[in-house]
C-alpha cells in the first residue's frame, strides 16, 4: 500500500463536508457552504475575488470553506 505524503490526500470532500469530534462539519464544498449561508456559489466566488470571504484552496486549487469561516461570517466566536 502506498503511503500518503500530502496532507490533503487523506481529506475527502464528502457532499456535506467532514465531521470533527464536536459533530461540526469542518470542510465544505462551495455549493454546500453557499446553501448554508443562503447565497449562490457565484456570490461566494465574487466574495473570494473581492477579499470579502476568501476561500481556502486545496493543493489542486479547488475552493473549500471551513466551519470557522462559517462562525466568522455569522459573527460567532469559536471557543473550544
Secondary structure, DSSP 4 states (H G I P E B T S, - for coil): -PPP-SGGGG----TT--B-TTS-B-EE-HHHHHHHHTS-HHHHHHHHHTTSSPPEE-TT--EEEEHHHHHHHHT-----
